[in-house]
């Protein structure tokens, strides 16, 4: 699973509510191919925070720097607890640097963060806030499947609000997953503006990936005729379409990768 074996695409589209209020897009994304893997990061700046656009851009830049060292083959550290500690340590470095950059008051720069690390033999995910991570294994479709990584409900004083990177006690609310599966060949990160498009509700139980939509995106990215410019035009138009804006007026960000 070398970095050269992954094709990556990402885009952010401003939500119509922000257009109406003449606000910028407050989402951000970054990715980095490393010598041994791949790091993906998305962030969603809080709509109520006046400088969250700056905060989201800063935190994804910090994240790809901090998590690059974690994107090493599983054989280098074949222990799930050691890997989770690496992910948490990287987040702590991001948060410490972010707080220093904020000048001691992170509230105006409030932002979520979702990171995925891919390397040979495993995938790691760390998130604070309400971002999404979906996986494709063994080619999707009839041959494989799509998975939403566990997002356990946290009962705390933050139960009815989003926890941000700079929130007090944020480290206690980080979600971390470490997946050992050589069949992972696709990963998708999204801010919460696309939750209703990417997930389908079930009568009883947790939400599940909307296979048709998720699968279509992966198929486009993996197609032999993939053209980044054309994909960007199609995706930006689709995310701004009535079909999507009917279910969300929020900013929308997708960052996804497929093994080629």
C-alpha positions as CSV (number, residue, x, y, z in Angstrom):
1,X,0.0,0.0,0.0
2,X,2.5,2.6,-1.1
3,X,1.5,6.3,-1.4
4,X,2.0,6.1,-5.2
5,X,-0.8,3.5,-5.3
6,X,-3.6,5.9,-4.1
7,X,-5.5,8.4,-6.2
8,X,-7.0,11.3,-4.2
9,X,-9.6,13.9,-4.8
10,X,-11.2,16.5,-2.6
11,X,-13.4,19.6,-2.8
12,X,-15.3,22.0,-0.6
13,X,-18.5,23.8,-1.7
14,X,-20.0,26.7,0.2
15,X,-23.5,26.2,1.6
16,X,-26.4,28.3,0.5
17,X,-26.9,29.6,4.0
18,X,-23.4,31.0,3.9
19,X,-24.1,32.5,0.5
20,X,-27.2,34.2,1.8
21,X,-25.3,35.6,4.8
22,X,-22.3,36.5,2.6
23,X,-20.0,34.3,4.6
24,X,-17.1,32.3,3.2
25,X,-16.8,28.5,3.2
26,X,-15.6,27.5,6.6
27,X,-14.6,23.9,5.7
28,X,-11.0,22.9,4.8
29,X,-9.2,19.9,3.6
30,X,-5.6,18.7,3.1
31,X,-3.9,15.4,2.1
32,X,-0.3,14.3,1.9
33,X,1.3,11.3,0.2
34,X,4.2,10.1,2.4
35,X,6.9,7.7,1.5
36,X,5.0,4.8,3.1
37,X,1.4,5.9,3.2
38,X,-1.2,8.6,3.0
39,X,-2.7,11.2,5.4
40,X,-6.2,12.8,4.8
41,X,-7.7,15.6,6.9
42,X,-10.9,17.6,6.8
43,X,-12.2,20.3,9.2
44,X,-15.4,22.1,9.7
45,X,-15.2,25.6,11.1
46,X,-18.1,26.6,13.5
47,X,-20.6,28.8,11.8
48,X,-20.9,30.9,15.0
49,X,-17.1,31.5,15.3
50,X,-16.0,34.7,13.4
51,X,-12.6,33.3,12.3
52,X,-13.4,29.6,12.0
53,X,-12.4,29.7,8.3
54,X,-8.9,30.5,9.4
55,X,-9.0,27.9,12.1
56,X,-10.1,25.0,9.8
57,X,-7.4,25.8,7.3
58,X,-4.8,26.0,10.1
59,X,-5.8,22.7,11.8
60,X,-5.7,20.6,8.6
61,X,-2.3,21.9,7.8
62,X,-1.1,21.0,11.2
63,X,-2.7,17.6,11.0
64,X,-1.0,16.5,7.8
65,X,2.3,17.5,9.4
66,X,1.7,15.7,12.7
67,X,0.2,12.5,11.3
68,X,2.7,11.9,8.6
69,X,5.1,10.1,11.0
70,X,2.2,7.7,11.9
71,X,1.7,6.5,8.3
72,X,4.1,3.6,8.5
73,X,3.5,-0.1,7.7
74,X,1.7,-2.1,10.3
75,X,4.8,-4.4,10.7
76,X,6.7,-1.4,12.1
77,X,4.4,-1.3,15.1
78,X,2.1,-4.4,15.1
79,X,0.2,-3.5,18.2
80,X,-3.2,-1.8,18.2
81,X,-2.7,0.0,21.5
82,X,0.7,1.4,20.3
83,X,-1.0,2.6,17.1
84,X,-3.8,4.3,18.9
85,X,-1.3,6.0,21.2
86,X,0.5,7.3,18.1
87,X,-2.7,8.7,16.8
88,X,-3.6,10.4,20.1
89,X,0.0,11.7,20.5
90,X,-0.2,13.3,17.1
91,X,-3.5,14.9,17.9
92,X,-2.1,16.3,21.2
93,X,0.7,17.9,19.1
94,X,-1.8,19.4,16.7
95,X,-3.9,20.8,19.5
96,X,-1.0,22.2,21.4
97,X,0.3,24.0,18.3
98,X,-3.2,25.1,17.4
99,X,-3.8,26.7,20.8
100,X,-0.5,28.5,20.6
101,X,-1.4,29.8,17.1
102,X,-4.8,31.0,18.4
103,X,-3.1,33.2,21.0
104,X,-4.7,31.5,23.9
105,X,-8.3,32.0,22.9
106,X,-9.5,29.3,20.5
107,X,-13.2,30.3,20.5
108,X,-13.0,32.6,17.5
109,X,-11.3,29.8,15.5
110,X,-13.5,26.9,16.6
111,X,-13.2,23.9,14.2
112,X,-13.6,20.2,14.1
113,X,-11.0,17.8,12.8
114,X,-11.2,14.4,11.1
115,X,-8.0,12.5,10.1
116,X,-7.4,9.2,8.3
117,X,-4.0,7.6,8.1
118,X,-3.4,4.8,5.5
119,X,-0.4,2.6,5.3
120,X,0.4,-1.0,4.5
121,X,-1.8,-3.4,6.4
122,X,-3.9,-0.9,8.3
123,X,-5.9,2.3,8.6
124,X,-6.1,4.7,11.5
125,X,-8.8,7.3,12.1
126,X,-9.0,10.1,14.7
127,X,-11.8,12.7,14.9
128,X,-13.0,15.4,17.2
129,X,-16.4,16.8,16.3
130,X,-18.9,15.4,13.8
131,X,-17.0,14.4,10.7
132,X,-17.5,11.1,8.9
133,X,-15.1,8.4,7.7
134,X,-16.3,5.6,5.4
135,X,-14.3,2.7,4.1
136,X,-14.5,0.5,1.0
137,X,-13.2,-3.0,1.2
138,X,-12.4,-5.5,-1.6
139,X,-13.6,-3.3,-4.4
140,X,-17.1,-2.4,-3.1
141,X,-20.2,-3.5,-5.0
142,X,-21.0,-7.2,-5.1
143,X,-17.4,-8.1,-4.3
144,X,-17.0,-5.9,-1.2
145,X,-18.7,-3.5,1.1
146,X,-18.8,-0.1,2.6
147,X,-18.4,0.7,6.3
148,X,-18.9,3.6,8.6
149,X,-16.3,3.6,11.3
150,X,-17.8,3.5,14.9
151,X,-18.9,6.8,16.3
152,X,-19.9,6.1,19.9
153,X,-22.2,8.5,21.7
154,X,-20.4,10.4,24.4
155,X,-22.5,11.3,27.4
156,X,-21.1,14.4,29.0
157,X,-21.6,18.1,29.4
158,X,-21.0,18.2,25.6
159,X,-23.7,15.7,24.7
160,X,-25.8,18.3,22.9
161,X,-23.0,20.4,21.3
162,X,-20.1,19.8,19.0
163,X,-16.7,19.5,20.7
164,X,-14.0,21.4,18.8
165,X,-10.2,21.0,18.7
166,X,-9.8,23.9,21.1
167,X,-12.6,23.0,23.5
168,X,-11.8,22.4,27.1
169,X,-11.2,18.7,27.7
170,X,-11.2,18.0,23.9
171,X,-8.6,15.2,24.3
172,X,-11.2,13.2,26.4
173,X,-13.7,13.3,23.6
174,X,-11.5,12.2,20.7
175,X,-12.7,9.1,18.8
176,X,-9.9,6.8,17.6
177,X,-10.2,3.7,15.4
178,X,-7.4,1.3,14.3
179,X,-8.5,-1.1,11.5
180,X,-6.4,-4.1,10.5
181,X,-7.7,-5.1,7.0
182,X,-5.5,-5.6,4.0
183,X,-8.6,-5.4,1.8
184,X,-9.2,-1.7,2.4
185,X,-9.0,0.0,-1.0
186,X,-11.0,3.2,-0.5
187,X,-11.6,5.8,2.2
188,X,-13.8,8.8,2.3
189,X,-13.8,11.7,4.7
190,X,-16.6,14.3,4.9
191,X,-17.7,17.1,7.1
192,X,-21.2,16.8,8.5
193,X,-22.8,18.9,5.7
194,X,-23.1,15.6,3.7
195,X,-24.3,13.3,6.5
196,X,-27.7,12.9,4.9
197,X,-26.3,12.2,1.5
198,X,-23.7,9.7,2.6
199,X,-25.7,7.8,5.3
200,X,-29.1,6.2,5.3
201,X,-31.1,5.8,8.5
202,X,-32.3,2.4,9.7
203,X,-35.5,1.7,11.7
204,X,-33.5,0.3,14.6
205,X,-29.8,0.6,14.9
206,X,-27.0,2.9,13.7
207,X,-27.0,4.7,10.3
208,X,-25.3,2.9,7.4
209,X,-23.4,4.1,4.3
210,X,-25.6,5.0,1.4
211,X,-24.0,2.4,-0.9
212,X,-25.4,3.9,-4.2
213,X,-24.0,7.4,-3.7
214,X,-20.7,6.3,-2.0
215,X,-20.1,3.6,-4.6
216,X,-20.7,6.0,-7.4
217,X,-18.1,8.4,-6.1
218,X,-15.5,5.7,-5.7
219,X,-16.3,4.4,-9.2
220,X,-15.7,7.8,-10.7
221,X,-12.4,8.3,-8.9
222,X,-11.2,4.8,-10.0
223,X,-12.3,5.0,-13.6
224,X,-9.4,4.7,-16.2
225,X,-10.6,8.0,-17.8
226,X,-10.5,10.0,-14.5
227,X,-9.6,13.6,-15.1
228,X,-9.1,15.8,-12.0
229,X,-10.4,19.0,-13.7
230,X,-13.5,17.4,-15.1
231,X,-14.2,15.6,-11.7
232,X,-13.8,18.9,-9.9
233,X,-16.4,20.6,-12.2
234,X,-18.8,17.7,-11.9
235,X,-18.5,17.3,-8.1
236,X,-18.7,21.1,-7.4
237,X,-21.9,21.3,-9.5
238,X,-23.4,18.2,-7.9
239,X,-22.7,19.4,-4.3
240,X,-24.3,22.8,-5.2
241,X,-27.3,21.2,-6.9
242,X,-30.9,21.4,-5.7
243,X,-30.7,17.6,-4.9
244,X,-28.2,18.3,-2.2
245,X,-29.2,21.7,-1.0
246,X,-32.7,20.4,-0.3
247,X,-31.3,18.3,2.5
248,X,-28.5,20.7,3.8
249,X,-27.6,24.4,3.6
250,X,-24.3,23.8,5.3
251,X,-20.8,23.9,3.7
252,X,-19.9,20.5,2.2
253,X,-16.5,18.9,1.9
254,X,-15.5,15.5,0.5
255,X,-12.0,14.1,0.5
256,X,-11.6,10.6,-0.7
257,X,-8.9,8.1,-2.0
258,X,-8.9,4.9,-3.9
259,X,-6.2,2.4,-4.4
260,X,-5.3,2.1,-8.1
